[in-house]
Amino acid sequence: MPVIKIGLNDFYGQSGPAVDLIKEFGLSAENIVEKSNYAITLKK
């Protein structure tokens, strides 16, 4: 299985409501599912 990075890129952090930060940093459930599905297609 390929390894795909799901996390924060190299930049200074921000502060704010957790829900907004999760979306801003790409850590929402939708983004994780999207990246997981992409990794699965790489295996084929």
PDB file of all heavy atoms in Angstrom:
ATOM      1  N   MET A   1       0.843  -1.173   0.000  1.00  0.00           N
ATOM      2  CA  MET A   1       0.000   0.000   0.000  1.00  0.00           C
ATOM      3  C   MET A   1       0.886   1.233   0.000  1.00  0.00           C
ATOM      4  O   MET A   1       1.790   1.339   0.836  1.00  0.00           O
ATOM      5  CB  MET A   1      -0.898  -0.029   1.227  1.00  0.00           C
ATOM      6  CG  MET A   1      -1.783   1.185   1.373  1.00  0.00           C
ATOM      7  SD  MET A   1      -2.901   1.502   0.023  1.00  0.00           S
ATOM      8  CE  MET A   1      -4.198   0.362   0.330  1.00  0.00           C
ATOM      9  N   PRO A   2       0.648   2.146  -0.916  1.00  0.00           N
ATOM     10  CA  PRO A   2       1.416   3.393  -0.914  1.00  0.00           C
ATOM     11  C   PRO A   2       1.160   4.211   0.355  1.00  0.00           C
ATOM     12  O   PRO A   2       0.101   4.117   0.957  1.00  0.00           O
ATOM     13  CB  PRO A   2       0.876   4.148  -2.129  1.00  0.00           C
ATOM     14  CG  PRO A   2       0.178   3.133  -2.957  1.00  0.00           C
ATOM     15  CD  PRO A   2      -0.277   2.065  -2.020  1.00  0.00           C
ATOM     16  N   VAL A   3       2.141   4.999   0.719  1.00  0.00           N
ATOM     17  CA  VAL A   3       2.008   5.879   1.881  1.00  0.00           C
ATOM     18  C   VAL A   3       1.723   7.290   1.371  1.00  0.00           C
ATOM     19  O   VAL A   3       2.480   7.826   0.568  1.00  0.00           O
ATOM     20  CB  VAL A   3       3.283   5.868   2.738  1.00  0.00           C
ATOM     21  CG1 VAL A   3       3.173   6.856   3.879  1.00  0.00           C
ATOM     22  CG2 VAL A   3       3.553   4.465   3.253  1.00  0.00           C
ATOM     23  N   ILE A   4       0.630   7.860   1.830  1.00  0.00           N
ATOM     24  CA  ILE A   4       0.236   9.215   1.458  1.00  0.00           C
ATOM     25  C   ILE A   4       0.225  10.066   2.721  1.00  0.00           C
ATOM     26  O   ILE A   4      -0.345   9.669   3.735  1.00  0.00           O
ATOM     27  CB  ILE A   4      -1.175   9.229   0.817  1.00  0.00           C
ATOM     28  CG1 ILE A   4      -1.232   8.330  -0.408  1.00  0.00           C
ATOM     29  CG2 ILE A   4      -1.602  10.646   0.474  1.00  0.00           C
ATOM     30  CD1 ILE A   4      -0.403   8.768  -1.566  1.00  0.00           C
ATOM     31  N   LYS A   5       0.859  11.228   2.660  1.00  0.00           N
ATOM     32  CA  LYS A   5       0.903  12.118   3.824  1.00  0.00           C
ATOM     33  C   LYS A   5      -0.451  12.800   3.999  1.00  0.00           C
ATOM     34  O   LYS A   5      -0.977  13.398   3.070  1.00  0.00           O
ATOM     35  CB  LYS A   5       1.983  13.171   3.653  1.00  0.00           C
ATOM     36  CG  LYS A   5       2.067  14.121   4.821  1.00  0.00           C
ATOM     37  CD  LYS A   5       3.130  15.175   4.601  1.00  0.00           C
ATOM     38  CE  LYS A   5       3.084  16.173   5.729  1.00  0.00           C
ATOM     39  NZ  LYS A   5       3.988  17.285   5.535  1.00  0.00           N
ATOM     40  N   ILE A   6      -0.993  12.670   5.175  1.00  0.00           N
ATOM     41  CA  ILE A   6      -2.202  13.386   5.558  1.00  0.00           C
ATOM     42  C   ILE A   6      -1.845  14.150   6.820  1.00  0.00           C
ATOM     43  O   ILE A   6      -1.692  13.566   7.877  1.00  0.00           O
ATOM     44  CB  ILE A   6      -3.389  12.440   5.829  1.00  0.00           C
ATOM     45  CG1 ILE A   6      -3.717  11.629   4.590  1.00  0.00           C
ATOM     46  CG2 ILE A   6      -4.606  13.224   6.297  1.00  0.00           C
ATOM     47  CD1 ILE A   6      -4.798  10.590   4.793  1.00  0.00           C
ATOM     48  N   GLY A   7      -1.664  15.427   6.689  1.00  0.00           N
ATOM     49  CA  GLY A   7      -1.278  16.206   7.857  1.00  0.00           C
ATOM     50  C   GLY A   7      -0.932  17.624   7.481  1.00  0.00           C
ATOM     51  O   GLY A   7      -1.254  18.096   6.408  1.00  0.00           O
ATOM     52  N   LEU A   8      -0.259  18.276   8.389  1.00  0.00           N
ATOM     53  CA  LEU A   8       0.074  19.676   8.195  1.00  0.00           C
ATOM     54  C   LEU A   8       1.310  19.834   7.326  1.00  0.00           C
ATOM     55  O   LEU A   8       2.266  19.079   7.446  1.00  0.00           O
ATOM     56  CB  LEU A   8       0.324  20.339   9.553  1.00  0.00           C
ATOM     57  CG  LEU A   8      -0.808  20.249  10.560  1.00  0.00           C
ATOM     58  CD1 LEU A   8      -0.397  20.892  11.873  1.00  0.00           C
ATOM     59  CD2 LEU A   8      -2.051  20.902  10.021  1.00  0.00           C
ATOM     60  N   ASN A   9       1.267  20.817   6.459  1.00  0.00           N
ATOM     61  CA  ASN A   9       2.441  21.158   5.671  1.00  0.00           C
ATOM     62  C   ASN A   9       3.361  22.035   6.506  1.00  0.00           C
ATOM     63  O   ASN A   9       3.033  22.420   7.619  1.00  0.00           O
ATOM     64  CB  ASN A   9       2.014  21.890   4.396  1.00  0.00           C
ATOM     65  CG  ASN A   9       1.235  20.994   3.473  1.00  0.00           C
ATOM     66  OD1 ASN A   9       1.539  19.814   3.353  1.00  0.00           O
ATOM     67  ND2 ASN A   9       0.228  21.531   2.830  1.00  0.00           N
ATOM     68  N   ASP A  10       4.507  22.364   5.962  1.00  0.00           N
ATOM     69  CA  ASP A  10       5.488  23.185   6.669  1.00  0.00           C
ATOM     70  C   ASP A  10       5.103  24.659   6.600  1.00  0.00           C
ATOM     71  O   ASP A  10       5.412  25.340   5.621  1.00  0.00           O
ATOM     72  CB  ASP A  10       6.860  23.000   6.018  1.00  0.00           C
ATOM     73  CG  ASP A  10       7.866  22.363   6.936  1.00  0.00           C
ATOM     74  OD1 ASP A  10       7.517  22.116   8.095  1.00  0.00           O
ATOM     75  OD2 ASP A  10       8.988  22.131   6.479  1.00  0.00           O
ATOM     76  N   PHE A  11       4.415  25.155   7.591  1.00  0.00           N
ATOM     77  CA  PHE A  11       4.105  26.572   7.686  1.00  0.00           C
ATOM     78  C   PHE A  11       3.734  26.894   9.118  1.00  0.00           C
ATOM     79  O   PHE A  11       3.498  26.008   9.922  1.00  0.00           O
ATOM     80  CB  PHE A  11       2.988  27.004   6.717  1.00  0.00           C
ATOM     81  CG  PHE A  11       1.707  26.234   6.858  1.00  0.00           C
ATOM     82  CD1 PHE A  11       0.737  26.619   7.760  1.00  0.00           C
ATOM     83  CD2 PHE A  11       1.457  25.131   6.058  1.00  0.00           C
ATOM     84  CE1 PHE A  11      -0.441  25.901   7.886  1.00  0.00           C
ATOM     85  CE2 PHE A  11       0.281  24.426   6.170  1.00  0.00           C
ATOM     86  CZ  PHE A  11      -0.670  24.813   7.083  1.00  0.00           C
ATOM     87  N   TYR A  12       3.712  28.170   9.419  1.00  0.00           N
ATOM     88  CA  TYR A  12       3.388  28.593  10.779  1.00  0.00           C
ATOM     89  C   TYR A  12       1.942  28.280  11.108  1.00  0.00           C
ATOM     90  O   TYR A  12       1.052  28.425  10.268  1.00  0.00           O
ATOM     91  CB  TYR A  12       3.649  30.091  10.953  1.00  0.00           C
ATOM     92  CG  TYR A  12       5.116  30.432  10.939  1.00  0.00           C
ATOM     93  CD1 TYR A  12       5.689  31.024   9.825  1.00  0.00           C
ATOM     94  CD2 TYR A  12       5.928  30.136  12.023  1.00  0.00           C
ATOM     95  CE1 TYR A  12       7.048  31.325   9.800  1.00  0.00           C
ATOM     96  CE2 TYR A  12       7.276  30.437  12.008  1.00  0.00           C
ATOM     97  CZ  TYR A  12       7.824  31.029  10.890  1.00  0.00           C
ATOM     98  OH  TYR A  12       9.166  31.314  10.873  1.00  0.00           O
ATOM     99  N   GLY A  13       1.713  27.868  12.327  1.00  0.00           N
ATOM    100  CA  GLY A  13       0.373  27.522  12.774  1.00  0.00           C
ATOM    101  C   GLY A  13      -0.529  28.739  12.890  1.00  0.00           C
ATOM    102  O   GLY A  13      -0.077  29.884  12.860  1.00  0.00           O
ATOM    103  N   GLN A  14      -1.790  28.464  12.986  1.00  0.00           N
ATOM    104  CA  GLN A  14      -2.789  29.497  13.149  1.00  0.00           C
ATOM    105  C   GLN A  14      -3.618  29.151  14.371  1.00  0.00           C
ATOM    106  O   GLN A  14      -3.614  28.021  14.836  1.00  0.00           O
ATOM    107  CB  GLN A  14      -3.691  29.575  11.921  1.00  0.00           C
ATOM    108  CG  GLN A  14      -2.969  29.922  10.653  1.00  0.00           C
ATOM    109  CD  GLN A  14      -3.880  29.849   9.437  1.00  0.00           C
ATOM    110  OE1 GLN A  14      -4.964  29.308   9.494  1.00  0.00           O
ATOM    111  NE2 GLN A  14      -3.420  30.388   8.339  1.00  0.00           N
ATOM    112  N   SER A  15      -4.339  30.119  14.843  1.00  0.00           N
ATOM    113  CA  SER A  15      -5.241  29.850  15.951  1.00  0.00           C
ATOM    114  C   SER A  15      -6.654  30.196  15.514  1.00  0.00           C
ATOM    115  O   SER A  15      -6.855  30.976  14.589  1.00  0.00           O
ATOM    116  CB  SER A  15      -4.855  30.662  17.190  1.00  0.00           C
ATOM    117  OG  SER A  15      -4.914  32.040  16.895  1.00  0.00           O
ATOM    118  N   GLY A  16      -7.608  29.557  16.155  1.00  0.00           N
ATOM    119  CA  GLY A  16      -9.003  29.798  15.826  1.00  0.00           C
ATOM    120  C   GLY A  16      -9.843  28.630  16.271  1.00  0.00           C
ATOM    121  O   GLY A  16      -9.353  27.690  16.905  1.00  0.00           O
ATOM    122  N   PRO A  17     -11.118  28.646  15.905  1.00  0.00           N
ATOM    123  CA  PRO A  17     -12.007  27.540  16.258  1.00  0.00           C
ATOM    124  C   PRO A  17     -11.517  26.226  15.635  1.00  0.00           C
ATOM    125  O   PRO A  17     -11.064  26.198  14.484  1.00  0.00           O
ATOM    126  CB  PRO A  17     -13.358  27.956  15.669  1.00  0.00           C
ATOM    127  CG  PRO A  17     -13.270  29.431  15.498  1.00  0.00           C
ATOM    128  CD  PRO A  17     -11.828  29.728  15.228  1.00  0.00           C
ATOM    129  N   ALA A  18     -11.603  25.158  16.391  1.00  0.00           N
ATOM    130  CA  ALA A  18     -11.096  23.860  15.940  1.00  0.00           C
ATOM    131  C   ALA A  18     -11.711  23.423  14.617  1.00  0.00           C
ATOM    132  O   ALA A  18     -11.002  22.920  13.739  1.00  0.00           O
ATOM    133  CB  ALA A  18     -11.345  22.803  17.015  1.00  0.00           C
ATOM    134  N   VAL A  19     -12.994  23.611  14.441  1.00  0.00           N
ATOM    135  CA  VAL A  19     -13.666  23.182  13.202  1.00  0.00           C
ATOM    136  C   VAL A  19     -13.062  23.897  11.998  1.00  0.00           C
ATOM    137  O   VAL A  19     -12.799  23.274  10.965  1.00  0.00           O
ATOM    138  CB  VAL A  19     -15.188  23.448  13.290  1.00  0.00           C
ATOM    139  CG1 VAL A  19     -15.873  23.150  11.987  1.00  0.00           C
ATOM    140  CG2 VAL A  19     -15.793  22.639  14.419  1.00  0.00           C
ATOM    141  N   ASP A  20     -12.800  25.182  12.128  1.00  0.00           N
ATOM    142  CA  ASP A  20     -12.212  25.941  11.028  1.00  0.00           C
ATOM    143  C   ASP A  20     -10.786  25.496  10.738  1.00  0.00           C
ATOM    144  O   ASP A  20     -10.369  25.396   9.581  1.00  0.00           O
ATOM    145  CB  ASP A  20     -12.230  27.433  11.344  1.00  0.00           C
ATOM    146  CG  ASP A  20     -13.634  28.012  11.409  1.00  0.00           C
ATOM    147  OD1 ASP A  20     -14.571  27.388  10.845  1.00  0.00           O
ATOM    148  OD2 ASP A  20     -13.805  29.077  12.032  1.00  0.00           O
ATOM    149  N   LEU A  21     -10.026  25.220  11.789  1.00  0.00           N
ATOM    150  CA  LEU A  21      -8.640  24.793  11.602  1.00  0.00           C
ATOM    151  C   LEU A  21      -8.557  23.410  10.959  1.00  0.00           C
ATOM    152  O   LEU A  21      -7.683  23.159  10.132  1.00  0.00           O
ATOM    153  CB  LEU A  21      -7.903  24.810  12.943  1.00  0.00           C
ATOM    154  CG  LEU A  21      -7.705  26.196  13.555  1.00  0.00           C
ATOM    155  CD1 LEU A  21      -7.088  26.065  14.942  1.00  0.00           C
ATOM    156  CD2 LEU A  21      -6.865  27.074  12.662  1.00  0.00           C
ATOM    157  N   ILE A  22      -9.455  22.523  11.323  1.00  0.00           N
ATOM    158  CA  ILE A  22      -9.476  21.187  10.719  1.00  0.00           C
ATOM    159  C   ILE A  22      -9.685  21.296   9.216  1.00  0.00           C
ATOM    160  O   ILE A  22      -9.002  20.637   8.430  1.00  0.00           O
ATOM    161  CB  ILE A  22     -10.561  20.314  11.384  1.00  0.00           C
ATOM    162  CG1 ILE A  22     -10.109  19.921  12.793  1.00  0.00           C
ATOM    163  CG2 ILE A  22     -10.880  19.085  10.549  1.00  0.00           C
ATOM    164  CD1 ILE A  22     -11.185  19.248  13.622  1.00  0.00           C
ATOM    165  N   LYS A  23     -10.612  22.144   8.806  1.00  0.00           N
ATOM    166  CA  LYS A  23     -10.846  22.345   7.373  1.00  0.00           C
ATOM    167  C   LYS A  23      -9.655  23.023   6.714  1.00  0.00           C
ATOM    168  O   LYS A  23      -9.236  22.635   5.626  1.00  0.00           O
ATOM    169  CB  LYS A  23     -12.109  23.179   7.164  1.00  0.00           C
ATOM    170  CG  LYS A  23     -13.373  22.448   7.501  1.00  0.00           C
ATOM    171  CD  LYS A  23     -14.582  23.340   7.320  1.00  0.00           C
ATOM    172  CE  LYS A  23     -15.853  22.645   7.789  1.00  0.00           C
ATOM    173  NZ  LYS A  23     -17.019  23.549   7.713  1.00  0.00           N
ATOM    174  N   GLU A  24      -9.109  24.040   7.359  1.00  0.00           N
ATOM    175  CA  GLU A  24      -7.982  24.803   6.807  1.00  0.00           C
ATOM    176  C   GLU A  24      -6.768  23.910   6.571  1.00  0.00           C
ATOM    177  O   GLU A  24      -6.077  24.037   5.562  1.00  0.00           O
ATOM    178  CB  GLU A  24      -7.617  25.937   7.765  1.00  0.00           C
ATOM    179  CG  GLU A  24      -6.415  26.741   7.366  1.00  0.00           C
ATOM    180  CD  GLU A  24      -6.654  27.659   6.185  1.00  0.00           C
ATOM    181  OE1 GLU A  24      -7.826  28.040   5.951  1.00  0.00           O
ATOM    182  OE2 GLU A  24      -5.674  27.987   5.495  1.00  0.00           O
ATOM    183  N   PHE A  25      -6.495  22.997   7.490  1.00  0.00           N
ATOM    184  CA  PHE A  25      -5.317  22.145   7.398  1.00  0.00           C
ATOM    185  C   PHE A  25      -5.568  20.829   6.664  1.00  0.00           C
ATOM    186  O   PHE A  25      -4.688  19.980   6.573  1.00  0.00           O
ATOM    187  CB  PHE A  25      -4.758  21.867   8.793  1.00  0.00           C
ATOM    188  CG  PHE A  25      -4.253  23.103   9.489  1.00  0.00           C
ATOM    189  CD1 PHE A  25      -4.545  23.320  10.814  1.00  0.00           C
ATOM    190  CD2 PHE A  25      -3.489  24.035   8.823  1.00  0.00           C
ATOM    191  CE1 PHE A  25      -4.086  24.449  11.471  1.00  0.00           C
ATOM    192  CE2 PHE A  25      -3.012  25.173   9.464  1.00  0.00           C
ATOM    193  CZ  PHE A  25      -3.311  25.383  10.788  1.00  0.00           C
ATOM    194  N   GLY A  26      -6.780  20.631   6.150  1.00  0.00           N
ATOM    195  CA  GLY A  26      -7.070  19.425   5.384  1.00  0.00           C
ATOM    196  C   GLY A  26      -7.198  18.172   6.225  1.00  0.00           C
ATOM    197  O   GLY A  26      -6.894  17.078   5.762  1.00  0.00           O
ATOM    198  N   LEU A  27      -7.627  18.321   7.474  1.00  0.00           N
ATOM    199  CA  LEU A  27      -7.748  17.166   8.359  1.00  0.00           C
ATOM    200  C   LEU A  27      -9.198  16.752   8.585  1.00  0.00           C
ATOM    201  O   LEU A  27      -9.481  15.992   9.509  1.00  0.00           O
ATOM    202  CB  LEU A  27      -7.082  17.479   9.708  1.00  0.00           C
ATOM    203  CG  LEU A  27      -5.583  17.768   9.632  1.00  0.00           C
ATOM    204  CD1 LEU A  27      -5.055  18.205  10.985  1.00  0.00           C
ATOM    205  CD2 LEU A  27      -4.832  16.564   9.123  1.00  0.00           C
ATOM    206  N   SER A  28     -10.090  17.218   7.731  1.00  0.00           N
ATOM    207  CA  SER A  28     -11.500  16.841   7.864  1.00  0.00           C
ATOM    208  C   SER A  28     -11.683  15.390   7.407  1.00  0.00           C
ATOM    209  O   SER A  28     -10.851  14.831   6.685  1.00  0.00           O
ATOM    210  CB  SER A  28     -12.381  17.757   7.016  1.00  0.00           C
ATOM    211  OG  SER A  28     -12.105  17.568   5.641  1.00  0.00           O
ATOM    212  N   ALA A  29     -12.766  14.790   7.829  1.00  0.00           N
ATOM    213  CA  ALA A  29     -13.053  13.404   7.446  1.00  0.00           C
ATOM    214  C   ALA A  29     -13.143  13.273   5.936  1.00  0.00           C
ATOM    215  O   ALA A  29     -12.647  12.292   5.356  1.00  0.00           O
ATOM    216  CB  ALA A  29     -14.350  12.942   8.106  1.00  0.00           C
ATOM    217  N   GLU A  30     -13.746  14.256   5.286  1.00  0.00           N
ATOM    218  CA  GLU A  30     -13.887  14.205   3.830  1.00  0.00           C
ATOM    219  C   GLU A  30     -12.521  14.189   3.138  1.00  0.00           C
ATOM    220  O   GLU A  30     -12.299  13.441   2.190  1.00  0.00           O
ATOM    221  CB  GLU A  30     -14.703  15.401   3.320  1.00  0.00           C
ATOM    222  CG  GLU A  30     -16.148  15.386   3.743  1.00  0.00           C
ATOM    223  CD  GLU A  30     -16.366  15.993   5.132  1.00  0.00           C
ATOM    224  OE1 GLU A  30     -15.419  16.572   5.730  1.00  0.00           O
ATOM    225  OE2 GLU A  30     -17.497  15.871   5.630  1.00  0.00           O
ATOM    226  N   ASN A  31     -11.600  15.002   3.624  1.00  0.00           N
ATOM    227  CA  ASN A  31     -10.269  15.059   3.034  1.00  0.00           C
ATOM    228  C   ASN A  31      -9.508  13.756   3.264  1.00  0.00           C
ATOM    229  O   ASN A  31      -8.815  13.273   2.372  1.00  0.00           O
ATOM    230  CB  ASN A  31      -9.476  16.234   3.607  1.00  0.00           C
ATOM    231  CG  ASN A  31      -8.179  16.442   2.881  1.00  0.00           C
ATOM    232  OD1 ASN A  31      -8.176  16.614   1.665  1.00  0.00           O
ATOM    233  ND2 ASN A  31      -7.082  16.432   3.610  1.00  0.00           N
ATOM    234  N   ILE A  32      -9.643  13.189   4.443  1.00  0.00           N
ATOM    235  CA  ILE A  32      -8.962  11.927   4.750  1.00  0.00           C
ATOM    236  C   ILE A  32      -9.501  10.809   3.867  1.00  0.00           C
ATOM    237  O   ILE A  32      -8.733  10.005   3.325  1.00  0.00           O
ATOM    238  CB  ILE A  32      -9.089  11.590   6.248  1.00  0.00           C
ATOM    239  CG1 ILE A  32      -8.298  12.621   7.064  1.00  0.00           C
ATOM    240  CG2 ILE A  32      -8.611  10.170   6.537  1.00  0.00           C
ATOM    241  CD1 ILE A  32      -8.515  12.547   8.552  1.00  0.00           C
ATOM    242  N   VAL A  33     -10.811  10.759   3.666  1.00  0.00           N
ATOM    243  CA  VAL A  33     -11.405   9.749   2.780  1.00  0.00           C
ATOM    244  C   VAL A  33     -10.911   9.949   1.354  1.00  0.00           C
ATOM    245  O   VAL A  33     -10.550   8.985   0.667  1.00  0.00           O
ATOM    246  CB  VAL A  33     -12.950   9.812   2.846  1.00  0.00           C
ATOM    247  CG1 VAL A  33     -13.581   9.001   1.739  1.00  0.00           C
ATOM    248  CG2 VAL A  33     -13.448   9.355   4.200  1.00  0.00           C
ATOM    249  N   GLU A  34     -10.873  11.196   0.902  1.00  0.00           N
ATOM    250  CA  GLU A  34     -10.416  11.494  -0.456  1.00  0.00           C
ATOM    251  C   GLU A  34      -8.975  11.026  -0.673  1.00  0.00           C
ATOM    252  O   GLU A  34      -8.658  10.375  -1.669  1.00  0.00           O
ATOM    253  CB  GLU A  34     -10.522  12.992  -0.712  1.00  0.00           C
ATOM    254  CG  GLU A  34     -10.104  13.430  -2.085  1.00  0.00           C
ATOM    255  CD  GLU A  34     -10.196  14.930  -2.261  1.00  0.00           C
ATOM    256  OE1 GLU A  34     -11.200  15.515  -1.803  1.00  0.00           O
ATOM    257  OE2 GLU A  34      -9.272  15.509  -2.849  1.00  0.00           O
ATOM    258  N   LYS A  35      -8.105  11.335   0.274  1.00  0.00           N
ATOM    259  CA  LYS A  35      -6.704  10.923   0.150  1.00  0.00           C
ATOM    260  C   LYS A  35      -6.548   9.405   0.262  1.00  0.00           C
ATOM    261  O   LYS A  35      -5.711   8.814  -0.411  1.00  0.00           O
ATOM    262  CB  LYS A  35      -5.844  11.629   1.187  1.00  0.00           C
ATOM    263  CG  LYS A  35      -5.705  13.101   0.888  1.00  0.00           C
ATOM    264  CD  LYS A  35      -4.419  13.649   1.400  1.00  0.00           C
ATOM    265  CE  LYS A  35      -4.310  15.102   0.959  1.00  0.00           C
ATOM    266  NZ  LYS A  35      -2.980  15.609   1.157  1.00  0.00           N
ATOM    267  N   SER A  36      -7.363   8.768   1.095  1.00  0.00           N
ATOM    268  CA  SER A  36      -7.314   7.310   1.226  1.00  0.00           C
ATOM    269  C   SER A  36      -7.742   6.646  -0.078  1.00  0.00           C
ATOM    270  O   SER A  36      -7.110   5.691  -0.534  1.00  0.00           O
ATOM    271  CB  SER A  36      -8.219   6.851   2.364  1.00  0.00           C
ATOM    272  OG  SER A  36      -7.781   7.393   3.585  1.00  0.00           O
ATOM    273  N   ASN A  37      -8.807   7.141  -0.660  1.00  0.00           N
ATOM    274  CA  ASN A  37      -9.263   6.595  -1.949  1.00  0.00           C
ATOM    275  C   ASN A  37      -8.210   6.792  -3.029  1.00  0.00           C
ATOM    276  O   ASN A  37      -7.993   5.914  -3.865  1.00  0.00           O
ATOM    277  CB  ASN A  37     -10.584   7.233  -2.365  1.00  0.00           C
ATOM    278  CG  ASN A  37     -11.743   6.738  -1.539  1.00  0.00           C
ATOM    279  OD1 ASN A  37     -11.713   5.635  -0.993  1.00  0.00           O
ATOM    280  ND2 ASN A  37     -12.768   7.557  -1.414  1.00  0.00           N
ATOM    281  N   TYR A  38      -7.529   7.921  -3.014  1.00  0.00           N
ATOM    282  CA  TYR A  38      -6.448   8.166  -3.966  1.00  0.00           C
ATOM    283  C   TYR A  38      -5.327   7.143  -3.773  1.00  0.00           C
ATOM    284  O   TYR A  38      -4.804   6.593  -4.740  1.00  0.00           O
ATOM    285  CB  TYR A  38      -5.919   9.585  -3.793  1.00  0.00           C
ATOM    286  CG  TYR A  38      -4.694   9.869  -4.624  1.00  0.00           C
ATOM    287  CD1 TYR A  38      -4.784   9.990  -6.005  1.00  0.00           C
ATOM    288  CD2 TYR A  38      -3.441  10.005  -4.031  1.00  0.00           C
ATOM    289  CE1 TYR A  38      -3.661  10.244  -6.771  1.00  0.00           C
ATOM    290  CE2 TYR A  38      -2.314  10.251  -4.770  1.00  0.00           C
ATOM    291  CZ  TYR A  38      -2.419  10.369  -6.154  1.00  0.00           C
ATOM    292  OH  TYR A  38      -1.301  10.607  -6.906  1.00  0.00           O
ATOM    293  N   ALA A  39      -4.966   6.867  -2.533  1.00  0.00           N
ATOM    294  CA  ALA A  39      -3.903   5.901  -2.259  1.00  0.00           C
ATOM    295  C   ALA A  39      -4.285   4.508  -2.745  1.00  0.00           C
ATOM    296  O   ALA A  39      -3.446   3.774  -3.272  1.00  0.00           O
ATOM    297  CB  ALA A  39      -3.590   5.873  -0.769  1.00  0.00           C
ATOM    298  N   ILE A  40      -5.544   4.162  -2.607  1.00  0.00           N
ATOM    299  CA  ILE A  40      -6.011   2.850  -3.069  1.00  0.00           C
ATOM    300  C   ILE A  40      -5.877   2.735  -4.587  1.00  0.00           C
ATOM    301  O   ILE A  40      -5.498   1.693  -5.098  1.00  0.00           O
ATOM    302  CB  ILE A  40      -7.459   2.606  -2.602  1.00  0.00           C
ATOM    303  CG1 ILE A  40      -7.482   2.418  -1.083  1.00  0.00           C
ATOM    304  CG2 ILE A  40      -8.069   1.404  -3.318  1.00  0.00           C
ATOM    305  CD1 ILE A  40      -8.864   2.436  -0.490  1.00  0.00           C
ATOM    306  N   THR A  41      -6.173   3.820  -5.305  1.00  0.00           N
ATOM    307  CA  THR A  41      -6.064   3.766  -6.775  1.00  0.00           C
ATOM    308  C   THR A  41      -4.618   3.637  -7.226  1.00  0.00           C
ATOM    309  O   THR A  41      -4.363   3.119  -8.298  1.00  0.00           O
ATOM    310  CB  THR A  41      -6.696   5.013  -7.432  1.00  0.00           C
ATOM    311  OG1 THR A  41      -5.986   6.173  -7.031  1.00  0.00           O
ATOM    312  CG2 THR A  41      -8.157   5.143  -7.098  1.00  0.00           C
ATOM    313  N   LEU A  42      -3.658   4.091  -6.424  1.00  0.00           N
ATOM    314  CA  LEU A  42      -2.258   3.964  -6.783  1.00  0.00           C
ATOM    315  C   LEU A  42      -1.782   2.521  -6.737  1.00  0.00           C
ATOM    316  O   LEU A  42      -0.846   2.149  -7.420  1.00  0.00           O
ATOM    317  CB  LEU A  42      -1.392   4.820  -5.847  1.00  0.00           C
ATOM    318  CG  LEU A  42      -1.545   6.321  -5.955  1.00  0.00           C
ATOM    319  CD1 LEU A  42      -0.668   7.007  -4.921  1.00  0.00           C
ATOM    320  CD2 LEU A  42      -1.182   6.802  -7.348  1.00  0.00           C
ATOM    321  N   LYS A  43      -2.423   1.712  -5.924  1.00  0.00           N
ATOM    322  CA  LYS A  43      -2.012   0.323  -5.745  1.00  0.00           C
ATOM    323  C   LYS A  43      -2.315  -0.525  -6.972  1.00  0.00           C
ATOM    324  O   LYS A  43      -1.624  -1.480  -7.257  1.00  0.00           O
ATOM    325  CB  LYS A  43      -2.707  -0.271  -4.517  1.00  0.00           C
ATOM    326  CG  LYS A  43      -2.220  -1.660  -4.171  1.00  0.00           C
ATOM    327  CD  LYS A  43      -2.887  -2.190  -2.923  1.00  0.00           C
ATOM    328  CE  LYS A  43      -2.383  -3.586  -2.625  1.00  0.00           C
ATOM    329  NZ  LYS A  43      -3.065  -4.188  -1.516  1.00  0.00           N
ATOM    330  N   LYS A  44      -3.320  -0.155  -7.731  1.00  0.00           N
ATOM    331  CA  LYS A  44      -3.753  -0.978  -8.876  1.00  0.00           C
ATOM    332  C   LYS A  44      -2.765  -0.943 -10.018  1.00  0.00           C
ATOM    333  O   LYS A  44      -2.055  -0.126 -10.298  1.00  0.00           O
ATOM    334  CB  LYS A  44      -5.120  -0.498  -9.365  1.00  0.00           C
ATOM    335  CG  LYS A  44      -6.176  -0.750  -8.337  1.00  0.00           C
ATOM    336  CD  LYS A  44      -7.510  -0.281  -8.841  1.00  0.00           C
ATOM    337  CE  LYS A  44      -8.566  -0.523  -7.781  1.00  0.00           C
ATOM    338  NZ  LYS A  44      -9.868  -0.107  -8.178  1.00  0.00           N
TER     339      LYS A  44
END
